[in-house]
């Protein structure tokens, strides 16, 4: 532990036992909790962001980070703020924001920084009932999906390798419904063949909770992955089987070379920026210019095929609970015209593909 962290911890410990609802500054409690919060980097960023928004609200409401923010009345007011119809927050967003605040309250109470009675009362505040039955996932229209692909291809004049990478990523997300983290975690060796000698391709996807699943690739998408891998090898040099399938590139230099870090694993925030940048280029709403909107698009297209069912979609998306998948049943078939190629396809190793000229 760093000296500064140790000093902060000592100061927090010294203040335990006060009769006040919260015995230390809210910001200090947040920092101390996050320092001990065992979660993935993405979850830590999500919770930190949620708590920072909560703190900004508390400052606007109380004029400072006041202890009243963590009382029954304070949490109830914050709920009303989150559920304000004018803000158009989805129920899932409200639940995520509240989960971060609830976790902070529980930890502060367990550590003796927050009076347990006040904590229990604050945690008793129920999530507000949504005005609508369920939040319908926002999916891209066919024209918008094609527009994203074309926007990626349009970068060819200034950076052919970037155009190839971005085009492949957009097509892959639209054709598989992968989460952003799942795409970033893909390795070259995760592109596999269903059976010996088969020409079709699958992906071994590393999902939430260390669960793996096999996702089939449509033939054109598999061909795009091979083209990207060949182009990356030609410009950046050979990559090991365990190397990331999609990598960072950085800004292309005038001589056509790339920065030294080119080839490193693509990070989720870079993927968010990538989709956002292409979305801006075609005038997409910000809620659609995000990797998760492409996941929603895949799911709604999948169910538009009368042969597909929710149980199949649950396996493809990697949902632990079919209730999560069933929300896509609210999207009517007429909202999508075409369906991604049926996902019964197989897979192969990229280096072997190169060897036979695929």
Secondary structure, DSSP 8 states (H G I E B T S, - for coil): --HHHHHHHHHHHHTTT-SSSB-S-HHHHHHHHHHH--S-HHHHHHHHHHHHHHHHHHHHHHSS--GGGGSHHHHHHHHHHHT-GGG---HHHHHHHHHHHHHHHHHHHHTTSB-HHHHHHHHT------SSSS-------HHHHHHHHHHHHGGGGT-HHHHHHHHHHHHHHHHH---HHHHHH-BGGGEEESSTT---EEEEEE-GGG-EEEEEE-HHHHHHHHHHHHHHHHHH----TTSBSSB------TTS---TTTTSB--HHHHHHHHHHHHHHTT--TTTSSHHHHHHHHHHHHHHSTT--HHHHHHHHT-SSHHHHGGGGGS-GGG-------S------HHHHHHTT-
